Amino acid sequence: MSENIIILMIGISTFLGALGLIALLWGVKTGQFDDQSKFIDAARYDNEEDLRDAAMMEEKKKHREKKREEKKKKNYMPAD
């Protein structure tokens, strides 16, 4: 009985693997993964406000890193 189940499971997994491979090959053949306009559209629809927000987030990140470095320099040790 368990041999039949194992053979059935191997058959089903082989079928599903083949189905996935066929879907991948179809996607590659039809160009589903070709997105040549992605970066152009990103630049085209990006506005000034988003760029300012990104710059501000980068400055905050640098500021936090500086604070961490200063804390390490002070050899800060929490109370026991």
RACOR-V508254 format. One record per pair of residues at least 24 apart in sequence whose ideal C-beta (glycine too) atoms are under 6 Angstrom apart, sorted by the first residue. I is the first residue (numbers start at 1). J is the second residue. Records with the same first field share a line. If there is no record, write none. Layout:
I=J + J
//
This chain:
none
//
